[in-house]
Amino acid sequence: MTECSRPHCNRPVRSRGLCSSHYAVLQHAGAFRFYPVQPVRQHVQALYRLGWSAIHIAKAANTTESHVIKILEGKPRHTRKETARAILALPLVPGAAERQHHNPVGTVRRLHALMRVGWSAHTIAQRCGSTLATIRGASRGIVSYRTASLVAQVYEELSGTPGDNPNTAKTARVLGYPSPMAWDDDTIDDPKAKPRGIANKPAPKPHSYVDGCVVSRLIMGQHQGLRPSRAERDAALLALDRAGLNYAAIGGRLGMDTDSAERALMRAKARQRQGQQKGAA
């Protein structure tokens, strides 16, 4: 027989390591019942921003989806202590869906904006504690959640300060990268948002020019209104092919029919091989 955990009490345990008398005292005082919902709601909101859904939070905290939604909507003033502790124990890390389908648009825009005011990729990489290859890849739309978070932090620190490399600023200006002043914090991650102060009809881009933001939108099927360069279209074709999509699916993403997608992919692969051969020569 298990005895009560309270000092000098040898009565049998009823629940939670306590005898009936001690359990009743704490239960009457509300120790096992309710917890203020405000900190729980703030934690749920933070999880939502990281890509968690109500059903994922509910499963992880052993509660119901409807209860999580009620907490998010601010309906209850209190929640059960067990539920509160379980939710507050959930780590503030990206949800599975967010890790798999992270949108790179905001990261690409932040990097281009920093370059526009003179911050080189090398300096940005140092500030992020990352590698130059990672930052260059991110500027083309190859972005992990960790890299996106680091770039966002560095952007907050540097976007209002002139950079250390005039050549970077000049190149970014020639390429038409918008400056930080062209974006608002609440729109920079929105693929449909347009930068302020940028002409609606940009100058024609060279065939070799690649804007990671454009490539990302093509990959996500948002081809309407875009005028991609040949290299941007090739990059999207090759990425979709590596992802295992068939010709019909690739065509659907890029606004082509199946035959056109097949021919375009063959040409993109041929140009890729030519580039690799030139680099090896």
Helices and strands as residue ranges (DSSP letters): H 20-28, E 34-36, H 38-49, H 54-61, H 65-73, E 78-80, H 81-88, H 96-100, H 105-116, H 121-128, H 132-139, H 145-158, H 166-175, G 180-182, H 212-219, H 230-242, H 247-254, H 258-280
